[in-house]
Amino acid sequence: MTSPIIDLLLTRNSAPIPELRDPAPSDADIETMLRAASRVPDHGRLEPWRFILYRGDARIEIGNKLAVLAERREGPLTEGRRNQELSRFSRAPLVIGVISSPKQHPKIPEWEMFLSGGMAAMNLILAANALGYGANLITNWYSDCEEGRALLGLAPQERVVGFVHIGSYEGAGQERPRPDVAKLYADYSGPWAG
């Protein structure tokens, strides 16, 4: 039996970010992608994630701010290093930040909420691919930096799950070696002796 959904899952690749081009997804496509991204396991229906859209001139402004922050942290930047920061969010026509926004709950641990955000990010990528766009998820240094998170619009208690870069993509994606699934699972055979 064949299924277009299984075919998509078995052939999914990350598109190289510099090769993502306009046209960007339409507002209707973005809404569809975010609706799909939100249909993930979410214990307690807490919605412990949210999305930030970076598009248009905001992508360039973020690059300017990241270059300033990088120079403050590292000292004077080479031209190549500065250009790297300037283009962080402008290489693709749309970047969607998937943000872990944990809620206080007496029974649901924060790590479980973060995992739900990871599932939202994966659904977002799959939805983008299903609509014909290329996508790639990265985090990078500014995700682990308090000042970086703040300038990207995160609250102090929030963390980056990933930044999904999305755009039109004509390539096939570069195939890479995949895990040998037979080495990744085993049938449960009872408790292990300590």
N, C-alpha and C positions, 0 to 999 in steps of 0.2 A: 504494500500500500504506500502511495506517495502522498505527500502533503506539502503545499507551498509554505506552510509555517515551519515544518521540519527542515525543508530545503533552505529557508532563510537562516534558521538557527545553525545549520551545519556548514553554511558557506559564509557566515558573517565575518567581515574583516574590519579593522580600523582603517579609515582613509587617512593618508598623510595630511596633516593640517595645512601645510603650505599649498596643497593642491585643491583645497575646498574653495569654491568660487561662488559668485553671484550667479543666478538669483538665490537669495536667501529664502528660507521657507516663508510662505505667506502667513498672515495672522491666523487664518483658518487652520493651516497645517500645524502651526505652533500650538494652537489650542488642542488639536487632535493628539499631538505628541504628549502634551502635558496631561491630558485625560488618561492616556495609556500609561504614562509614567506613574500616575496616582493609583493605579489598580494593582497594588502590591500587597503582600501580607503586612498587616499593620495591627499588631496585637493591641487591643483596647481602643482601636479606632482613634489613636492620638494624633495622627498626621504629624509625625515627628520630623518632618522635612518640609522644605519649601524650595521654590525656584526663583532665581534672579536672571532676567534676560539682559544681556549686554549686546547692544546692537547700535548701528549708526555711529555718530560721533563719540558716544560714550566709550566705545572701544579704544579710540585714540587717546582720550583723556586719561583712561586707566593706564595706558602705556606710559604716558608722561609721568603720572604719579608713581608708577612702579620703578621707572628709571631714577627718579629722585630718591625713592626709598632704598633702592639697591645701592646707590652711591653713598647714601648716609650710612649704610651697613658695611659696605666694602671699601669705601674710599673712591677716588677718581676711577671712572670706568673708561675702558678703551672704547673706541668708536664702535667696534663690533659688538662689544658687550652692551653698550647703550642701545644700539639698534635692536638687539635681542629683546631687551625689556620694552622698548617703545612699541614693538610689534606683537607682544604677547597675546593681546586680545583682538588684534585687527587682522590676523592672518586668515580667519574664517569670517564669513559675513554675519554669523550668529554664534554667540557663546551663551550657553545656559548653565548657570551655576546650580548644582544640586547641593543643597545646604542641609546639614543635619541640625535640626532645631528641637532638641530633646525637651520633653515635658516631664514634670514631676509626677511620679506614680509609685505607689507603695509596693506594687508587685512586678512591674515591668522594668527590667534593667536598661540602663542607657545604652549598653552595647547592642541590645536587641533593636533599639530604635535606630541606631546607626546602620545596622544591617538592613533595616527596612529602607533607609535612604539609599543604600547601595543597590537594592533591588529597583528602586525608582529610577536610578541612573541607568541601569541596564535596560529597563523597559523604555526609557527615553531614547536610548541608542537604537534599540530594535524598531521602535516606531518610526524614527527618522529614516532608518534603512528601508523599512516597509513602504514608506512614502517616496522612496527613490533618492534620498539624500545620503551623502557620506557623513560619517560622524567619527569622532575620536575623543576619548576621555583622558584628561591629564589632571594633575594636581599642582605640582611645582612648589618652589620655595615659599612663595607668598601665602600658601595655604597653611603653613606651619608657623607663620609669623603673625603676632597679634596686630601689628600695624598694617600688614598686608590684608588680613581679613577685614579690618575696619574700613580700609579704603575701598574694598570690594563690596561693602554694604552689609557685612555680617555683624550681628550683635555679639557681645563678649562671650556668651555661653554657647554660641554656634560654632560649628566646624564644617570644613569643606569636605563633601563626599567626592566631588569631582567637578571639573569644568568640561562640559560637553561642547565641543566645537562642531558646528554643523554647517553644511553648504552643499551646493551642487558639486557632483563629482563624477567624472567620466571614466576614471580608471577602474580596474577590477580589484584593486587592493592587492598588496603584496602578501602572498601566502607565506606563512612561517610554519616551522615545525610545531605540531600540536602534541599534547600529552598522549601517551599510550594509556588509554582508558582502562585496559585490563590491569594495569599496575596501581590504579587509583581506588579500587574497591575490593572488598572481601565480604563474604557472607559471615554474619555474626555466628559465633560458635560457643557462646556462653561467656560467663565472667572470666576475666583473666586472673590467674593466680598472682598474688602480690609478692 
